[in-house]
């Protein structure tokens, strides 16, 4: 049910834009970035979505026993050597990914409380440990901080988060009036206005999800987008016939949440069955993940008259007023097919179902700050999806909650201690080198006409670069009152946090878009491209080994951070990003002939990846992963053009590229990713890209049919 008012967090080039109604808790505050952005890796892998564990210990957060990375120098030394291509039982010609990573993959184990291990995981843990040190300092010195200061708020939020007795005594706390407003609705119109008010005051939505981000055709100003309903595990999982055990776990989870409201077990079972059937029916009318980043399908502006016809069973004008979304000339409906299905349920006969559904969604989304039992029920459901057996401690969960909530406050302290201005300058130089190489590649394309080339290069020239950290630090919670344990509760504090955030957002949407704002915190191990700002963003935490190493040779850094940079640049020219101009506006700047050629090439890329096996019997969805695959292919073509014909440099580049994607997943986690992620699995991201890259055949000239890494020339794909 939760959805950030100012836009679902960036669809990091790893993260897909899932048009669910759930509010994505943004890293550190208001989500002022658009939902169209593309990131390098899936959210669950990055620093702000860690799946790490800790044991109780003497320090305030219990980090002493965590499965962390240890000394940072040890990690840097390890990643410099772990991926060295050594002779073993895997041939480079058959499986380059495992050839490079066989040693590290044999050594590493998936932590008990995680669904995966990767360098994203390791560096995410390192970020967490760094922030934990800062949090411990704040907690230990909390008496020194003035009331209302960021430090006081951080300490108070953490202490109420670890106060389990206080959490149980608080129950639903300040959330209860919102739950009551849903339960007490006398008719459909009262119900729809009740959930609208929740959206207006807290920014959470379950059924019709108003969000605010850049207007796609006027990206200097905000528009209002009506996102989709909360589908729980998502359309792809709900419709996956092999996921019966996971879906049964989901039904059990719904039942547990509904029982927490005080109804009987029998009533909870009935509600769970109805909610599950409702979400499954909505899923049948919902755009597939492969279409959810296609602006031609999701950009559907409607006048009030058209919106009233779409939602004919309610007074949509009254809903928009209640939701704080009335002050626009038009509203963009992201998924008209699902909207029609939702409207069919907006009848008095479905009122009990809709009440149960919205109550469930609101409790689910607030579960991290409710009673330990409700929180643990949500964690158990999440773990079931990913095959996670272990459990984080209360202290670790509290630390993560506080770090996520005050992401930019921690980010400012993080960069002061853990980021080098020299590294920032070096990476900026590399970015400009890669941009120049990209321009050369565009000029050399034989399928694109001169008029389109000119506009593509103009887009490169206007691209904004953000490295390390923002120039201005936002204060989303200036007006939030956060009381310490004994005086307040975690749920009350978090309700105040969201109210403050919503007030901040209401003021922001009255102004032109502030393009200096960031959609990721500096401590996030990820990167992204935002088409509505035409910007590439590289947080400080990804600018370290194995991605960037100031002591490594140039070729290795090209294979690491160079690939990251070129990947994000390539998103400006993937099947979605290519529809936005140099100013970030949704504007067709292609000639008709060139667009047709481009679309034909993207179809070949999709078909190429459709044949890539992820796990036994399961294959990559080429359409779902299309934009990420285009970005990977374009990135490697670009950085290998910089390395030229130097086979030694190319070998170092390829080795480092394979190394950064070393990862292990539980089977459940891999299946979950195939259903919910727009990125291909790590092994495919390496092997499929290399097999289609001409420079790889310079390093391995004897590659032939029958070798695992060989792709016949006519089957190789490239666009950029």
Buried (B, 14 or more C-beta within 10 A) or exposed (E): BBBBBBBBBBBBBBBBBBBBBBBBBBBBBBBBBBBBBBBBBBBBBBBBBBBBBBBEBEBBBBBEBBBBBEEBEEBBEBBBEBBEBEEEEBBBBBBBBBBBBBBBBEEBEBBEBBBBBBBBBBBBBBBBBBBBEBBBEBBEEBEEBEEEEBBBBBBBBBBBBBBBEBBBEBBBBBBEEBBEBBBEBEEBBEBBBBBBBBBBBBBBBBBBBBBBBBBBBBBEEBBBBBBBBBBBBBBBBBBBEEBEEBBEBBBBBBBBBBBBBEBEEEBBBBBBEBBBEBBBBBBEBBBBBBBBBBBEBBBBBBEBEBBBEBBEBBBBEBBBBBBBBBEBEBBBBBBBBBBBBBBEBBEEEBBEBBBBBBBBBBBBBBBBBBBEBBBBBBBBBBBBBBBBEBBBBBBBBBBBBBBBBBBBBBBBBBBEEBBBEEBBEBBBEBBEBBBEBBBEBBEEBEEBEEEBBEBBBBBBEBBEBBBBBBEEEBBBBEEBBBBBBEEBBBBBBBBBBBBBBBBBBBEBBEEEBEBEBBBBBBBBBBBBBBBBBBBBBBBBBBBBBBBBBEEBBBBBBBBBBBBBBBBBBBBBBBBBBBBBBBBBBBBEBBBEEBBEBBEEBBBBBBEBBBEBEBBEEBBBBBBBBBBBBBBBBBBBBBBBBBBEEEBEBBBBBBBBBBBBBBBBBBEBBBBBBBBBBBBBBBBBBBBBBBBBBEBBBBBBEEBEEEBBBBBEEEEBBBBB
